[in-house]
């Protein structure tokens, strides 16, 4: 069975430069993924100020929907689940999953490392024609020490809940130094979608081979969206073969969020 997946940090539905609404444009962009499963970060479940300001805006592209963003993006084609992480006076935001497959159940794990940065891991169990698939929507913290502790919690959550069934872990890891990938591979037996598909340096791999070292595996560059340089966003899988993966980058995507999305095509092994 083939599954097309995407991960995208949507910057709360506003542009990264002027903080103007981009919710309608994001809905159209997400539809262009043609994805069966979409992992979203920084999704607003509620924002009273923007709703009051933009609900009936004269410019259609600036309209703010009355429904939660994840429900608005899901529409009639996908099911949705939401994990509320950051709560403030005028609203809240967190992670969300959109799925064309029924969501059997969902649970949000609070992995906040300190009071000033609320983070969570949204775990959803999907009922696909080929069996259950476990999806984990991830958005880790900005500080390396905290990310390490959150990764330990992620590993524990996957080990305790996935029951050896197929797994997709995707989101914004903020792991720009790529220090977490090997820990996830070793503990969970996962593969990052660019491990086999991403661009590699033949000379670099040859030198590593002579030194008795493994080829260097690097995720794709996804931040900032206008000119991606930092490797922040990932899709890890277990029980799947990766057919292809790509970063959707360029001027059009830079207008929507500060992160570029990743889209991958998988085959259930």
C-alpha positions, -999 to +999 in steps of 0.1 A: +000+000+000+013+035-009+009+064+015+018+100+007+028+120+037+038+156+044+051+176+073+048+214+077+054+240+103+028+266+093+039+295+116+004+298+132-012+306+099+005+340+095+033+351+072+068+351+087+076+387+078+045+408+084+023+384+104-006+388+080-031+359+076-022+331+052-048+306+063-066+304+030-034+302+010-022+275+034-053+255+029-048+255-009-011+247-005-018+217+018-043+204-007-015+206-034+005+180-014-022+154-023-011+138+009-029+110+027-014+121+060-003+156+069+018+164+101+013+201+111+031+221+137+022+256+152-014+251+144-038+275+161-069+260+176-081+294+186-070+330+181-096+355+193-077+386+182-071+375+146-107+363+144-120+397+155-097+415+132-100+395+100-132+375+102-150+397+077-120+413+060-126+429+026-096+410+011-106+374+009-070+361+013-068+377+047-100+362+061-096+343+094-118+312+096-142+308+126-133+271+129-100+259+143-072+258+117-069+220+117-106+216+111-105+242+083-075+225+066-091+190+070-123+200+053-144+171+041-116+151+027-096+143+059-101+134+095-082+156+121-067+155+155-052+182+176-028+184+205-030+217+224+004+228+237+008+266+242-021+284+259-025+321+262-052+347+270-065+350+234-061+314+222-038+284+219-018+264+194-001+230+191+004+201+167-022+186+144-027+156+121-048+154+090-056+119+077-077+105+049-077+073+071-099+071+102-082+081+134-088+053+159-076+073+188-052+102+196-032+113+227-011+143+233+021+138+254+032+169+272+070+171+268+075+207+279+110+211+293+104+245+310+075+269+317+084+293+289+082+268+260+052+244+258+058+214+236+040+182+229+040+149+209+007+141+193+002+103+189-025+091+165-034+056+156-047+053+120-069+025+106-056+019+071-067-009+047-033-026+054-036-023+092-028+002+119-002+029+115+011+049+144+018+086+137+037+110+160+036+147+153+067+163+169+078+199+176+109+199+199+123+228+218+148+255+209+175+244+234+197+214+227+196+200+262+158+202+263+156+185+228+177+157+242+153+151+271+123+154+248+138+128+225+141+104+254+104+109+260+096+105+223+115+072+223+097+060+254+063+070+239+069+051+207+083+020+224+054+018+248+026+026+223+035+013+188+034-025+196+059-031+168+035-018+142+044+006+114+055+041+126+058+076+111+074+103+132+074+137+116+077+174+124+099+202+134+128+188+155+148+221+156+178+197+155+200+219+133+232+201+143+216+167+135+225+152+169+193+133+174+189+111+143+213+083+153+196+081+187+162+076+170+176+051+145+193+030+172+165+030+197+135+027+173+148+012+141+136+041+121+149+056+088+148+093+079+132+097+044+164+113+030+188+087+044+188+069+010+174+096-012+191+128-002+221+143-021+255+129-010+291+137-015+309+109-033+343+121-022+331+125+014+316+090+015+349+076-001+370+092+027+347+079+054+349+044+038+387+045+039+385+056+075+362+027+083+332+050+091+296+048+079+284+072+051+272+105+065+234+107+066+219+142+065+183+154+065+171+179+040+175+217+045+141+233+052+147+266+070+143+294+062+118+287+035+131+314+012+166+299+010+167+267+031+199+261+050+191+246+084+180+210+086+151+213+111+122+192+097+122+154+095+101+124+086+112+091+102+096+058+093+096+022+104+079-005+084+079+015+052+100+017+020+107+053+009+099+058-028+108+095-029+109+127-009+112+163-017+114+198+000+088+223-014+110+254-013+111+287-032+096+322-032+059+310-032+064+289-001+084+316+016+053+338+016+034+312+036+057+302+065+093+304+076+096+266+072+095+247+039+073+215+039+086+180+031+065+156+011+073+119+008+059+088-008+060+056+012+052+020+006+041-002+035+068-029+037 
